[in-house]
Amino acid sequence: MPQDLSAASPRPRGRPKRPENEVHDKIIEAATWAFLNLGYADATVDTIAKRAGLAKKTIYRFAEGKADLLGIVIKSWTDSYLPVVEKDPASPEEFLQVLREILTVIANRALSREAVGIFRLLVADSARFPELPKVYNQNGVERAITILSAWIRRQQVRGMVPVKDAEQASGLLLSMLIAEPLRQAALGLACPMPDYEIEPRIDACLRVFQAGFGAL
C-alpha cells in the first residue's frame, strides 16, 4: 500500500524563502532606482526596502546603511567584469583581441546611463556626504584596476605580454578609456552607452598600450 506522505511532510508555514542572489539583485535594482530618481539625500532604506518588496531587516543583512547600498550598486558593475577576465589568449597574437573584449565590457558598464547618473550624483552630493567618493573609488575605480591588472599579470606569467607594471598599465588604460567619455556624458556633452561610439577610443587605447608595452 502506498505511504501517505502528506501527514509526514507538513507544508511549511510562511512565505517561501527567496534565494540570496535573487534578494541581492532586487536590492541592487531598488537602490539604483532610488539613488537615480530621488538623489542620495532623499533615498532611504525604507524606500529601497519597499521598492524591492523586502523587509528593512533583510536590507540590513546586506548593508549597514545608504553608503553600503551605494557600494553594493557600484560593486555590481565591477562584478560584471569577472566573467570576461576568465578568458586567456591562446597566443601573444591574440592578446590584444582578448583585451579589446575586456575593455568593451568595462566601457559598456562604466559608461552606461546608470553609471553616468551615479557619477552625477557623486559630484552633486560629495560635499554634503564626504564618504561617497571613497565608496565610489573602492568599489568602482580601484576594483576595476585590480581586476584588469590581475588579468594582465596572469598573461605576463603565461608569456603573452611583456608589461613590467600591470597595475600601472591597467590604471592608465582605464583612465584613457573611461575618464573623458564619463566627464562628457555627465555634462550632457555626449551620450552614455550604448549610444556613445566607443570602438574608436578602444582602438586608440590599444595602440597606445601596444606602443608602450616595454615602458608600462
C-alpha positions in Angstrom: 0.0 0.0 0.0 1.5 3.4 -0.9 2.6 5.5 2.0 0.7 8.7 2.6 3.4 11.4 2.7 1.0 14.3 3.3 0.9 13.7 7.1 4.6 13.0 7.4 5.6 16.1 5.4 3.5 19.1 6.6 3.6 22.2 4.3 6.0 24.8 5.7 4.4 27.9 7.1 5.0 31.4 5.9 6.4 32.7 2.6 8.9 30.5 0.8 12.4 31.7 1.3 13.9 33.6 -1.7 17.4 32.6 -2.9 20.1 35.0 -1.7 21.1 36.0 -5.2 17.6 37.0 -6.1 17.3 39.1 -2.9 20.7 40.7 -3.7 19.6 41.6 -7.3 16.3 43.1 -6.0 18.2 45.3 -3.6 20.6 46.5 -6.3 17.7 47.3 -8.7 15.8 49.1 -6.0 18.8 51.0 -4.6 19.8 52.1 -8.2 16.3 53.4 -8.8 16.2 55.3 -5.6 19.6 56.9 -5.9 18.9 58.0 -9.6 15.3 59.2 -9.1 15.4 60.6 -5.5 19.0 61.5 -5.0 21.3 60.3 -2.3 19.9 62.5 0.4 16.3 61.5 -0.1 16.8 57.9 -0.9 16.1 56.0 2.4 16.5 52.4 3.4 12.7 52.4 3.9 12.1 53.5 0.3 14.6 50.9 -1.0 13.1 48.1 1.0 9.5 48.9 -0.2 10.7 49.2 -3.8 12.4 45.8 -3.5 9.4 44.2 -1.8 11.6 43.3 1.2 11.7 43.9 4.9 14.1 46.5 6.2 15.8 43.8 8.3 16.5 42.0 5.1 18.2 45.1 3.6 20.3 45.4 6.8 21.6 41.8 6.3 23.4 43.1 3.2 24.2 46.7 4.1 24.5 48.8 7.2 23.2 51.9 5.6 22.9 54.0 2.4 26.6 54.3 1.8 26.9 50.5 1.8 23.9 50.2 -0.5 25.6 52.6 -2.9 28.8 50.5 -2.7 26.8 47.3 -3.5 25.3 49.0 -6.6 28.8 50.1 -7.8 30.4 46.7 -7.0 27.7 45.0 -9.1 29.1 46.9 -12.1 32.7 45.6 -11.5 31.3 42.2 -10.7 30.1 42.1 -14.3 33.7 42.3 -15.5 34.7 39.0 -13.8 33.4 36.5 -16.5 35.3 38.1 -19.4 38.6 38.2 -17.5 38.4 34.4 -17.1 39.4 34.2 -20.8 43.0 33.7 -21.7 44.5 34.3 -25.2 45.9 31.2 -26.8 48.9 33.1 -28.2 50.6 36.5 -27.9 48.9 37.5 -31.2 45.5 37.1 -29.5 46.4 39.2 -26.5 45.1 42.5 -27.9 41.9 40.8 -29.2 41.0 39.5 -25.7 42.0 42.8 -24.1 39.6 44.5 -26.6 36.8 42.3 -25.4 37.6 43.1 -21.8 37.7 46.9 -22.4 34.4 46.7 -24.3 32.7 45.0 -21.4 34.1 47.6 -19.0 33.1 50.5 -21.2 29.6 49.2 -21.6 29.0 49.2 -17.9 31.2 52.1 -16.7 29.6 54.5 -19.3 26.0 53.2 -19.0 23.2 55.5 -18.2 23.1 54.3 -14.6 26.8 54.7 -14.1 26.7 58.3 -15.6 23.7 59.1 -13.3 25.5 57.8 -10.2 28.6 59.8 -11.2 26.5 63.0 -11.4 25.0 62.2 -8.0 28.5 61.8 -6.6 29.6 65.1 -7.9 26.5 66.9 -6.6 26.4 65.3 -3.2 30.0 64.6 -2.2 30.4 67.9 -0.3 27.4 67.0 1.9 28.3 63.3 2.1 32.1 63.1 2.1 32.0 59.3 2.4 30.7 59.0 -1.2 34.0 59.4 -3.2 35.6 56.7 -1.1 32.7 54.3 -1.7 32.8 55.0 -5.4 36.5 54.7 -5.7 36.8 51.4 -3.7 34.0 49.6 -5.4 34.4 51.1 -8.9 37.8 52.6 -10.0 40.1 50.7 -7.7 38.3 47.4 -8.1 38.3 47.7 -11.9 42.1 48.3 -11.8 42.6 45.4 -9.5 40.5 43.1 -11.8 42.2 44.2 -15.0 45.8 44.2 -13.5 45.2 40.6 -12.2 44.4 39.5 -15.8 47.4 41.3 -17.3 49.7 39.9 -14.6 48.4 36.4 -15.4 49.2 37.0 -19.1 52.7 38.1 -18.1 53.3 34.8 -16.3 51.9 32.9 -19.4 54.3 34.8 -21.6 51.6 36.6 -23.6 52.7 40.2 -22.9 55.9 41.9 -21.6 54.3 44.5 -19.4 56.5 45.5 -16.4 53.9 47.0 -14.1 50.4 45.5 -14.6 48.7 47.8 -12.1 50.1 51.0 -13.6 49.3 49.8 -17.1 45.7 49.0 -16.0 45.2 52.4 -14.4 46.4 54.2 -17.5 44.3 52.1 -19.8 41.1 52.6 -17.8 41.8 56.3 -17.5 42.2 56.7 -21.2 39.1 54.6 -21.9 36.6 55.9 -19.3 37.6 59.3 -17.8 36.9 61.7 -20.6 33.8 60.0 -22.0 32.4 59.8 -18.5 33.0 63.5 -18.0 31.4 64.4 -21.3 28.4 62.2 -20.6 27.9 63.6 -17.1 27.9 67.2 -18.5 25.5 66.2 -21.2 28.0 66.7 -24.0 28.0 63.1 -25.1 25.5 60.2 -24.9 26.0 57.3 -22.5 26.5 53.8 -23.7 25.2 52.1 -25.8 24.8 55.3 -27.9 28.4 56.5 -27.4 30.7 55.3 -30.2 33.3 53.6 -28.0 35.1 51.5 -30.7 37.5 54.2 -32.0 38.5 55.1 -28.4 39.2 51.4 -27.7 41.3 51.2 -30.8 43.3 54.3 -29.7 43.8 52.9 -26.2 45.1 49.6 -27.6 47.6 51.4 -29.9 49.0 53.4 -27.0 49.1 50.3 -24.9 50.9 48.3 -27.6 53.4 51.1 -28.2 54.2 51.3 -24.5 54.5 47.6 -23.7 58.1 47.8 -22.6 57.7 51.0 -20.6 54.5 50.2 -18.8 
